[in-house]
Amino acid sequence: MKFTVISIFPEMVEDVLSYGVIGKAIKKGLIELETINPRSFSIDKHSRVDDRPFGGGAGMVMMFDPLAKTVDHLKKQDKNLKLSFLSPHGKILNQKKINKLAQQRHMVLLCGRYEGIDQRFLDKYVDNEISLGDFVISGGELAAAALIDAVARQIPKVLGDDESAKTDSFMQDSLTAPQYTRSDKLKQVGVPEVLLSGNHAKIAEWRTMQALKATQLKRPDLLQDKE
Ligand SMILES: C[S@@+](CC[C@H](N)C(=O)[O-])C[C@H]1O[C@@H](n2cnc3c(N)ncnc32)[C@H](O)[C@@H]1O
């Protein structure tokens, strides 16, 4: 799967995604990350991409032209591309949406900055808006990186063991069971006996019950959604 991120801070996205399993997946070519900076399409001598808003008010707004040229350029390579704008106005992401997004071939993500983006650009070019949650961050880069990380976890071979993603929280509308390391210092103190039993069926049953308990305690809304 390919991700293209449109951002005036492309290094920010590249850096965040260069660590751990996702960094390895990019190096191995299991997922592709392309970034493109709208400043390269600005005709301003200082490569500006923002301007003051009509009607006044605080802050600057990203201009139509550099962004339109960026997307037109990308459309020359993929004429059917769909543009997703990371925005607090969008529908809030959850695991079900992530799993669906993981079935796509190519995602193009637009990161806003400043007070946002000229509405005329959004009306003409954006296919959908995606939010990380009901709060405001300073730019779409962290939201894009979080989305890419979560989607990439669903791509086969990205995680060392494909089972990991299947047993993650939210995959079964529940959280996960508690985990205990085989730590030398603590030995087996405080470790539930069943985990030391070697009985895999019993361990699986215990984990299901513990996951249910954790969900009831911390996120009862997930169980209500299931009914
Ligand atoms: C400072 S914010 C602009 C917020 C805008 N003034 C508002 O209140 O709706 C700049 C950019 O950060 C990104 N952003 C902020 N909050 C976000 C969220 N909850 N989810 C996804 N992206 C977000 C968007 O790309 C946005 O254009």
The ligand as an SDF file (V2000), in Angstrom:
LIG
                    3D

 27 29  0  0  0  0  0  0  0  0999 V2000
   -4.4500   24.6400   14.1470 C   0  0  0  0  0  0  0  0  0  0  0  0
   -5.3390   23.5000   13.2070 S   0  0  0  0  0  0  0  0  0  0  0  0
   -6.6690   24.4850   12.5650 C   0  0  0  0  0  0  0  0  0  0  0  0
   -7.8960   24.3230   13.4100 C   0  0  0  0  0  0  0  0  0  0  0  0
   -9.0440   25.1990   12.9620 C   0  0  0  0  0  0  0  0  0  0  0  0
   -8.7930   26.5770   13.2550 N   0  0  0  0  0  0  0  0  0  0  0  0
  -10.2920   24.7500   13.7190 C   0  0  0  0  0  0  0  0  0  0  0  0
  -10.4890   25.2060   14.8460 O   0  0  0  0  0  0  0  0  0  0  0  0
  -11.0390   23.9040   13.1960 O   0  0  0  0  0  0  0  0  0  0  0  0
   -4.3250   23.2430   11.7900 C   0  0  0  0  0  0  0  0  0  0  0  0
   -4.4750   21.8930   11.1270 C   0  0  0  0  0  0  0  0  0  0  0  0
   -4.2210   20.8600   12.0630 O   0  0  0  0  0  0  0  0  0  0  0  0
   -4.9140   19.6850   11.6630 C   0  0  0  0  0  0  0  0  0  0  0  0
   -5.7300   19.2130   12.7980 N   0  0  0  0  0  0  0  0  0  0  0  0
   -6.0350   19.8820   13.9140 C   0  0  0  0  0  0  0  0  0  0  0  0
   -6.7890   19.1570   14.7370 N   0  0  0  0  0  0  0  0  0  0  0  0
   -6.9750   17.9670   14.1370 C   0  0  0  0  0  0  0  0  0  0  0  0
   -7.6990   16.7880   14.4860 C   0  0  0  0  0  0  0  0  0  0  0  0
   -8.3920   16.6900   15.6080 N   0  0  0  0  0  0  0  0  0  0  0  0
   -7.6660   15.7470   13.6170 N   0  0  0  0  0  0  0  0  0  0  0  0
   -6.9770   15.8400   12.4640 C   0  0  0  0  0  0  0  0  0  0  0  0
   -6.2880   16.9390   12.0850 N   0  0  0  0  0  0  0  0  0  0  0  0
   -6.2810   17.9830   12.8930 C   0  0  0  0  0  0  0  0  0  0  0  0
   -5.7570   20.0560   10.4520 C   0  0  0  0  0  0  0  0  0  0  0  0
   -5.0830   19.6280    9.2820 O   0  0  0  0  0  0  0  0  0  0  0  0
   -5.8280   21.5480   10.5630 C   0  0  0  0  0  0  0  0  0  0  0  0
   -6.0670   22.1690    9.3040 O   0  0  0  0  0  0  0  0  0  0  0  0
  1  2  1  0
  2  3  1  0
  2 10  1  0
  3  4  1  0
  4  5  1  0
  5  6  1  0
  5  7  1  0
  7  8  2  0
  7  9  1  0
 10 11  1  0
 11 12  1  0
 11 26  1  0
 12 13  1  0
 13 14  1  0
 13 24  1  0
 14 15  1  0
 14 23  1  0
 15 16  2  0
 16 17  1  0
 17 18  1  0
 17 23  2  0
 18 19  1  0
 18 20  2  0
 20 21  1  0
 21 22  2  0
 22 23  1  0
 24 25  1  0
 24 26  1  0
 26 27  1  0
M  CHG  2   2   1   9  -1
M  END
$$$$
